[in-house]
């Protein structure tokens, strides 16, 4: 360290979203070196998972990532289904897609809101958090919970579409479509936002690939990569959507990539509601285990009852790997089963953990005041990274 | 040529903000004076029905947070029976207990808000679990959320 520079610690409590610290070396107000210091909210999800039965892990994996809960849940269940050697019926696959996309929208709004407040635009923050509520309300109709849905279960989903869902969803989508135009005027094209974000924190395509960046941050740097396209899961194979790619790689491109993804997600939701096939929402193997009387009740209410076997799922010996495209990027699960009711090894790689290195890469060379702009644009979420 | 475009965008941003300054209604529920009517199947605090219970302990076994515990209860004229109790310090409202109950002895209520002065008070043994979640100390004005094309979410008094 030379005499010119000073060290500055930002966090673990800071005006943005908290629980992480940056160790920053400054020369004047130019950042020379930035080191993200993570682990403040580490809860050891992987080790806890090894003490729980397979079904009990489903609610656990969605806890780390506040806004984006269906996707981590889905990713884990896909790995579990590979171990069990089953696949969900088509209707359940569509419902999974529906929940995942509605969740993607509310997670992106969350990210946009946080970026807004970091830039000092309280209006953008309030708007985004209010409009996020629309999707939360929809998902509450579908799943019965606000944020932590635990909606995806081995072999299917927990609930069928409720009465009036399609109409409510259409209204919500029309509202959001109109509203996004207002966002454009108020926030996205606002000269203040543009000045703070354009050309700030440019991530080159080669660097994005070399650093292993995932999600909208990767795609905003011009890399055409989306797990939904590359390894289609759920119903994504049957659906028509575009992978949003931006060339610029700056903070503004990362913001706009999320906005475009919201539009694509709305497109997917419309298609799902139009094309959704009839049929069961749980795999035959488990549906047969439910007593006939209960089965009748399920058909009437559309709300599934679990077979007793769920309490002691015992997948055969083996290992499974699954990937899903979460709102913030790719979730990866690796589950090893030794034939007992608990996994022998459980590995969860979250997108924020893979994106955290962006701070060390992007911040040097920028002014101290650019930290919020870059932080917000990455949509980094400490609990998701720390697990 | 750069300048006029920026000026236009500034003005547009201000006008958009101003438009919403007067637009009504806004998405606010004045909780706790007002409370939402929750949809059917909402995963609130579960309620226990002692008559239906078969003492199979599936709820306790599936509970991911170890919130449900089986208590041995003496029943008049019968042998001792095991009934579930719930600890709301631990409950994560996943609803697995209700969904796995083969007898339908557990069901969701729409109450999710309950505050207490002590941690012990949040442990509901079978007796209290069967009474259901305690009622709210005062009656809030109930509003029903309706998704709306114009304003997003409307809260209609219900």
HADDOCK unambig.tbl for C-alpha pairs under 7 A between the chains (distance, minus, plus):
assign (segid A and resid 56 and name CA) (segid B and resid 62 and name CA) 6.66 0.50 0.50
assign (segid A and resid 56 and name CA) (segid B and resid 63 and name CA) 6.96 0.50 0.50
assign (segid A and resid 56 and name CA) (segid B and resid 64 and name CA) 4.54 0.50 0.50
assign (segid A and resid 59 and name CA) (segid B and resid 94 and name CA) 6.87 0.50 0.50
assign (segid A and resid 130 and name CA) (segid B and resid 27 and name CA) 6.87 0.50 0.50
assign (segid A and resid 134 and name CA) (segid B and resid 152 and name CA) 6.59 0.50 0.50
assign (segid A and resid 134 and name CA) (segid B and resid 153 and name CA) 6.61 0.50 0.50
assign (segid A and resid 141 and name CA) (segid B and resid 39 and name CA) 6.04 0.50 0.50
assign (segid A and resid 144 and name CA) (segid B and resid 41 and name CA) 5.70 0.50 0.50
assign (segid A and resid 144 and name CA) (segid B and resid 42 and name CA) 4.07 0.50 0.50
assign (segid A and resid 144 and name CA) (segid B and resid 43 and name CA) 5.14 0.50 0.50
assign (segid A and resid 145 and name CA) (segid B and resid 42 and name CA) 6.37 0.50 0.50
assign (segid A and resid 145 and name CA) (segid B and resid 43 and name CA) 5.86 0.50 0.50
assign (segid A and resid 150 and name CA) (segid B and resid 94 and name CA) 6.43 0.50 0.50
assign (segid A and resid 168 and name CA) (segid B and resid 147 and name CA) 5.86 0.50 0.50
assign (segid A and resid 171 and name CA) (segid B and resid 147 and name CA) 6.39 0.50 0.50
assign (segid A and resid 171 and name CA) (segid B and resid 148 and name CA) 5.69 0.50 0.50
assign (segid A and resid 171 and name CA) (segid B and resid 149 and name CA) 4.78 0.50 0.50
assign (segid A and resid 172 and name CA) (segid B and resid 147 and name CA) 6.01 0.50 0.50
assign (segid A and resid 172 and name CA) (segid B and resid 148 and name CA) 6.47 0.50 0.50
assign (segid A and resid 172 and name CA) (segid B and resid 149 and name CA) 6.21 0.50 0.50
assign (segid A and resid 172 and name CA) (segid B and resid 152 and name CA) 6.34 0.50 0.50
assign (segid A and resid 174 and name CA) (segid B and resid 149 and name CA) 5.95 0.50 0.50
assign (segid A and resid 175 and name CA) (segid B and resid 149 and name CA) 4.68 0.50 0.50
assign (segid A and resid 175 and name CA) (segid B and resid 150 and name CA) 6.11 0.50 0.50
assign (segid A and resid 175 and name CA) (segid B and resid 152 and name CA) 5.72 0.50 0.50
assign (segid A and resid 182 and name CA) (segid B and resid 16 and name CA) 6.67 0.50 0.50
assign (segid A and resid 185 and name CA) (segid B and resid 9 and name CA) 6.93 0.50 0.50
assign (segid A and resid 185 and name CA) (segid B and resid 12 and name CA) 5.89 0.50 0.50
assign (segid A and resid 185 and name CA) (segid B and resid 13 and name CA) 5.14 0.50 0.50
assign (segid A and resid 185 and name CA) (segid B and resid 16 and name CA) 6.82 0.50 0.50
assign (segid A and resid 186 and name CA) (segid B and resid 13 and name CA) 4.12 0.50 0.50
assign (segid A and resid 186 and name CA) (segid B and resid 16 and name CA) 6.08 0.50 0.50
assign (segid A and resid 186 and name CA) (segid B and resid 17 and name CA) 6.74 0.50 0.50
assign (segid A and resid 189 and name CA) (segid B and resid 9 and name CA) 6.60 0.50 0.50
assign (segid A and resid 190 and name CA) (segid B and resid 9 and name CA) 5.83 0.50 0.50
assign (segid A and resid 190 and name CA) (segid B and resid 10 and name CA) 6.14 0.50 0.50
assign (segid A and resid 190 and name CA) (segid B and resid 13 and name CA) 6.08 0.50 0.50
assign (segid A and resid 191 and name CA) (segid B and resid 6 and name CA) 6.07 0.50 0.50
assign (segid A and resid 191 and name CA) (segid B and resid 9 and name CA) 6.47 0.50 0.50
assign (segid A and resid 191 and name CA) (segid B and resid 10 and name CA) 6.36 0.50 0.50
assign (segid A and resid 304 and name CA) (segid B and resid 99 and name CA) 6.90 0.50 0.50
assign (segid A and resid 305 and name CA) (segid B and resid 99 and name CA) 4.61 0.50 0.50
assign (segid A and resid 305 and name CA) (segid B and resid 100 and name CA) 5.74 0.50 0.50
assign (segid A and resid 306 and name CA) (segid B and resid 99 and name CA) 5.51 0.50 0.50
assign (segid A and resid 306 and name CA) (segid B and resid 100 and name CA) 4.59 0.50 0.50
assign (segid A and resid 307 and name CA) (segid B and resid 100 and name CA) 6.44 0.50 0.50
assign (segid A and resid 308 and name CA) (segid B and resid 100 and name CA) 6.36 0.50 0.50
assign (segid A and resid 311 and name CA) (segid B and resid 58 and name CA) 6.87 0.50 0.50
assign (segid A and resid 311 and name CA) (segid B and resid 61 and name CA) 6.34 0.50 0.50
assign (segid A and resid 311 and name CA) (segid B and resid 62 and name CA) 4.99 0.50 0.50
